Amino acid sequence: MLFTSYIELNKSALNNNIRFMKEKAGPGAKFSMVIKANAYGHGIEDLLPMIEECGVDHFSVFSVEEARRAIKVKEETCHIMIMGFVDDDYLEWAIENDISFFVFTPERLEKVVEISKKTSKPARIHVELETGMHRTGFCNDQLPWVMETLKSNSENLVLEGLCSHLAGAENLGNFPRIRQQISTFKKLCGNFMQSGLKPGYRHLACSAGVLNFPESSMDLVRVGISNYGFWPDNETKMLHLENGKSLKDPLKRVLSWKSKVMSVNRVKENEYVSYGASYITNRDSKIATVPVGYGYGFSRNLSNMGHVLINGKRVPVVGAVNMNMMVVDVTDLPEVKVHDEVVLIGEQGEKTITVSSFSDMNNSMNYELLTRLPSRIPRYQTE
Ligand SMILES: Cc1ncc(COP(=O)(O)O)c(C=O)c1O
């Protein structure tokens, strides 16, 4: 093993999640899989071909850099949409490569008009509307100008979409705000249509939108986290597990993260372990070192808090997590030896370390933990 850990990507889990989310979104909505932030840490290059095999042909990324990575591995028939940053220098590249992208400021729209006049193809744009999140999007008073600009440049601009983003559709307490956003979005889309503009797709739903607000699916959905096997939030999970009555989770984790025991040592009672004095042995102990630390995405906050699986048993991380290593207490597992498999996320025997148990402890969301996994860790497909 060249690297100190590796990630497995499970194809049948991915297929299961995509099918589940497609069914929730309904047949009328184009299904776009969000693969920004290195496909939520799973790895764009490794996962994209697997997603295609699960019947998805539309991908949403955040930046040109991600679009360029996706383009290298995707099938020709698949489409890429950039939802975030496109610097002026790359507008021409995006247009020539048939990449569609969000437009959310007057400066951007003017620049797209200017550049699209020089390109051999029209720009495929998605006009983002401000509906209540107050992040990006055209405000109401800018819309007459936007509509006029679209009409007077119809040879160079294709209005492929009207879009917006929901500001937290996973939390019950936020539901009134989300309902208001959906209603505002529908009204604004109506204004565009009445003025004679016909967007290819109207879209604003992310995973939580699809799950909690079926009416938000409209013509296209941009689904990220749930395709990877995670609920956007525990509240949404409980709502969908028959209000907590069913324990059978329809979503399956795609990713597992594994390593190996690097060394095994004996430590006497009353000795400190790892840097500093945060852990002292309370008995004669056996400790194992695992070659994964915060430099590989295993948070330092998991010092004396995290757990891993070895020989089918859950064992605690003791002392401070180092940059490249962590120490675990295997005193109760006399058979543990160098080279034994260590599971950081995933299953071993009957036991599982879930990403959410991991990230609750670490006080960060699934999203954050996943996207911190370094891209250099090798990824392998499992069936
Ligand atoms: C604009 C936009 N659309 C869709 C998504 C996908 O969200 P989720 O991963 O919750 O499905 C995101 C994620 O942050 C986003 O920023």
The ligand as a Gaussian input file, in Angstrom:
#p B3LYP/6-31G(d) Opt

LIG

0 1
 C      -26.714000      26.067000      -5.639000
 C      -26.752000      24.706000      -5.039000
 N      -27.584000      23.781000      -5.542000
 C      -27.653000      22.525000      -5.053000
 C      -26.862000      22.138000      -3.982000
 C      -26.961000      20.718000      -3.471000
 O      -27.345000      20.668000      -2.136000
 P      -27.475000      19.263000      -1.369000
 O      -26.110000      18.699000      -1.269000
 O      -28.002000      19.628000      -0.033000
 O      -28.368000      18.401000      -2.172000
 C      -25.997000      23.060000      -3.412000
 C      -25.177000      22.675000      -2.256000
 O      -24.720000      23.368000      -1.429000
 C      -25.923000      24.371000      -3.953000
 O      -25.111000      25.312000      -3.442000

